Amino acid sequence: MSRGYTPSLVVSSCTVLQKTRRLPLPGEILVQEGQTVRAEDVVAKAQRPGRLSIVHATSRLGLDPADLDKALRVRPGDMIQQGDLLAEVHGLWGLFRGHCLSPVSGQVEYASNTTGHLGIRMAPVPVQIQAFIDGVVLQRLGNEGVVLQGHGALIQGIYGWGGERRGVLCMADSLDSIAGLKDQERVLFYPRSLTDAEIPEIQNLSHLAAILVAGVPNSILKRLCDPNQWPDPRQVPTLILTDGFGQMEMDRRVVRILEKLQGRVASVDGTTRIRAGVVRPEIFVSLSPSEPSASEAHSHVPGSLQVDSRVRVLTYPNFAAHATVLQLPEEPCLIESGSLVRVAHVRLDTGEVRTVPRANLEVIVD
């Protein structure tokens, strides 16, 4: 049987997910291998060095940089508060004095006789990494992070904007359906595209963690991703497009999975990387090991392209269309561009049969 290898996309109602949770710098790991964790649990923490504030001391005092030591009232290593005296000079007969006060609180890191500058390191910034999924700690990565394993539903999207968020999953085809979630973070999913008229209403919703939508036109995408279009620019919800760009309906399998999981807490990550080391935006809903479907979970692996494989087309004029592979010719074929490439004959869900270069197909892994 002819077979090929191509990028894959996971859409599964129950799978085993391994997720690496890594600190941006070495720190302290708070869990042990084999320990059960919840998504909101902090598994690792670190202290990121604070911002370095540079004070032009000799410029303020009218001194040469070489004379900084004579004027200093603090030394490297000293802890100071905002407004503390850093350096001082006496004028004529000691009657006039010049002062240089600290603009921030922190620790004196250096004093340079070459530049006449003082460096004050502000307080370190705590960094905490949450588990993000319910599961078990498989491995500790030294003092850098952990690898977790959990069971649940996993849906990978085409494009995402924003970082990690968590909220109650609910269908928002009608905004009346979320009236009962007054004080809870929510993840809204639309089984279709959005319209321009809906955007102001969405942007006025409170406690909105993420939006899952089949696809949106470029004009709407700009409005959703622009922080200045939201009441609080610091609280822009994560956006994930599950099917593509433009007006389209959400894949029926994705809709069925999301409808079944309404009311559960979903972990959403909009991180997207399209080049080397591809990273997909993801929606993950943890399942308890005691649930019947959890016992049927299996790890998702990159899919191979073969006859009867479910695929998504990645090129015009059938971009984002779902199809089934009918045949994989072994010999390269000449396509419209004049290139000689390996192709696949596929049947679109609309019933049309197309010939598509294998490089323009993406396997959908169940």
N, C-alpha and C positions, 0 to 999 in steps of 0.2 A: 504493500500500500504506500502510495506517495505521501510524504510528510514534510512539513517545513517548520521553521521556528520564527516566531514573530512576537512583538510585545503583547502582554496580556493585561486584562482588566478584571478585577475580582468583583463579583456580585453574588454573595452567598448569604443564605438565611442562617447558617450555622457553620462556623469554621474555627480553627485554632489559630490564634494570632500571637506571634512573638514580637514584642516591641522593646526597643532599646531606649532607655531613659538616661541621658548623659548630661552631666554638668558642663557648663562652658569653661570651667577651670577646676583643678583638683579641689576636693572638699571632703565631706564626711558622709559616709553611707549609713543610713539609719535602719536598714532592714537586713535580714539574714536569708541565705539561700533556703528555699523550701517554705518560707513564710508567706501566708496568705495576706493579700493587701486589697484595699478598696481603692476605687479610682481617685478619691479625694485625699488619700493618705500621702504624706510627704515621705519620699523614699531617699532623698539625698539633699544636702544643703551645702552651701559654701559662702564665703565672704568675698565679694568682688571689691577690689581696691577703689576707694572713693576718688572723686575728681581732684586733680591737682590745681590749686589756685596759685597763680604767680603774682607776687606783689613787687612792683617796681619801687623798692624802698629808697634807693639813693636818688632817684629822679624826684621823688616827692620831697626829699629833704635838701636837695640842692648840693649833694656830695659827689665826689668822685667814687666810682665803684671800689677802689682800693681802700677807702676809708670806712667801708661798711662795718667792719668788726668793731671799730671804736664806738659806733652809734647803737649797736645791737643791744637789746634788753632781753632777748631770748636766744636759745641755742637749739641746734638740730636735735630732735627727740622730745622737745618740750610740748606738752599739751596746752592748747590755748583756746580761749573763747572769742567769739566775735566781739570786736571793740577793745580787746586787750592791746597794750602798748607793745609794738614790735621793735621800734628804734626811735631814738631821740637825739637831738643835737641842741647845744646851747649857743645862743647868739652873743652879741656884744655884752661884755661884763656879766654874762649869765642872766641877763634880764629877759631875753627873748629866746623862746624855745620852739623847735620844730618837732612835730610828732608824726609818727607813722603807725596807724592803728590797723588791726587785723580786720579784713572784710568778712571773714568766715571763721567758723570754729573748726578745729582739727589739730593735726600734729605738724610741727615744723620739720620738714624733710631735708631741706638744705638751705644754705646761705652762701651765695657766690660773690667773691671779691672781684671776679672778672666782669660780671654783668651788673652787679649791684642788686640782684633779685633775690627774693625769698620765695621758697616753695612750701606751700601749706597743703598737706594731704587731708582732705575732708574725710568724714566718717565712712567706713566701708559699707557697701550696700549688700544686704542679705539676699542670697539667691536660693530659692527652694524649687525642687522638681517633684511634682506629684506623679503618682502612678499612672493616672489618666485612664486606665482600664482596670476592671476587677480581675484578679488573677493570682498567680503564684510567682515568687521570685525564682527564676531559673539559675541565674548566675550573677555574681558581683564582679564588676569590672574595676577591680582595684579601688582607688579613691575617686574614680571618674563617673561611675553610674552603675546601672543594673540592667539585666534583661528579664522582662516579664513575659509570662504566657497566660493567655486568657481565652475563654470560649465565648463566642457571640456571633452576631450578624455583622457582616462587613460589606460595605459598598464603597467602591472607589469611583471617583468622578473624573471628568475631563480637565476641569480647571478650577482652581480655588484661589481665594483672596482672604488673607487674615490668618491668624494663628489658632491655637488650641482653645476651644470653648466647650462647655458642657451645659446641657439643658434638657427639659422635658420635650420629647418629640411629639409634635402635633401637626395634623393636617390643616393647612391654612387656606384651602380653597374658599372657605368662608371665614372671615375674621371673627364672626360670632362664636366659632368653635373654641376660641382661646379665652373667652371671657372669664372662665373660672380660675385661670392661672395668674392671679393678680400679683403675687409676690415671688413667683418662681421664674428662674431663667428658662427660656423656651427656645426650642429649635423648630422653626417652621419649615414645612416642605410643601411645595406646590407641584402637583403632577402635570404641570404645563408651563408655558412661558408667562412672564409677567407683562403687564401693560403699563403704559405711562401713567394712567390715572391711578394705579394702585401704589405707586412709589411714595407719594406724600403720606398716605395712610400708614404704610409700613414704617416709614422713618419716624413717625410719631409714636410708635409702640414702645412701651417700656419693657425692661427685662428681656430684651431680644438678644440671644446669644449667637444665633446663626440662621442663615437662610439657605435652604436646599431647593434648587429649581432646575427644571429640565434644561433650559437655555434662555438666554436673553439677548436682544439686539445690542449693538455696540453703544447706542445712545443711553440705554438703561444701565448697562454695565458701568459706564463712567459715573453715573449718578449714585449708584450703590457703593462704588469704591472710593468716592471722594469724601474724605472726613468732613469737609466744610458743608456738605449737604445734610449732615446729621445734627440733631440738637446738641449732642455732646461728642465732639470730634475724637475724644479719647475712648469712646465706647462704640466704635463701628463694629457691627456684627460680622462674623466670618461668613463668606459667601462661597458656595460650592455649586458648580454647574455639573449635573450628572450626565448630560447627553451631548452638549455642544453649544455653539453660538448661534443665535437667531431664534426665530419662533418655531417651537417644536414641542411634541408631547414627550413626557417621561416614559422610559422603557417600562413595559407592563410588569416585568418581574420586579423591578425596583419599587414600583408603586405597591405591589402586593406585599413585599417585605416591610416597607415603611408603614403601611396601613396596619399590619399585624402588630407592629411594635409601638403603636401610639400609646402615650402615657408613660413610657419607660424613659429613663435618662440616657441620652446619647452623648458620646464623646466625639467631637467634630474637630478635624484639623484641616485647615485650608492650604497648608504648605504645598507648593507645587514647584517641581523642577523638571524641565523638559529635555535637558541634555544629559551628559554622562552622569550616572548615578540617579536615574529617574526617580522622582518622588511624586506619588499621587495624592491628591486630596482624599480624605477618608472620612466615613461615618461608621462608627463602631458602637454597637449596643451590646453590653455584656449580658450573658445568660448564666444563670446559676447552674453548677454542675449537677444539681438534682433534677433539673428540667429534662424531660424526655429527649428533646432535640439536641441537648448538649452532648449526650452519649454518642450521637452520630457525627459529631464534628470531626473534621480532618484538616490537616494543614493544607493551605493553598500553595500550589507550586506553579511556576511559569508554564503556560499551556503551549502545546505544540499544535501547529496548524495541520488539520487532516480533514478528510471527508466527514461531513455532518457536524463539524465544529461550528459553534455560534461565534460570529465575529461582528465587529463594528467597522464601517468604512470610514477612512480618515481623509478622504480627498473629494473635491468637487467632481461631479454635480450631486453626489449622494452622501455628502459629509454627514456623519453621525447616524446614518441609516444602519439598522440591524439586518443581518443576513445569515444564511446557512450555506456552508461550503458544499458545492455539488461535485467539483472535480478539481484536481491539482495536476495539470499537465507537467510532465517531467521536462520537456524541452522549452527553452525560453521562447517567448512570443514577441512580435513587433507591436508596440503600442502607438497611440496617436502622436506622441512626442518624437517618435523615431527611434526610441531606445529599445534594445532587445533585453527583456527582463522575464523573470519567472512570474507567472500569474496564477490566479485562482478564478474559477467560474463559480459565482455565488448566486443564490436566489434571495432577493430582498424580501422583507416581510410584506411588501406590497404585491409580491408575486413576480416582479420583473427579474430577469436573469441578466447578470452583468459579468464582464470580465474585468478584474481589478488586479493591479500589481500587488504581489504579496506584501511588499513593503508598506502598502497603504491600507493594510488590514490589521486589526487588533483583536486578539482572541479574548472572548469573555469566559472567564473561569468560574464555574459554578461552585 
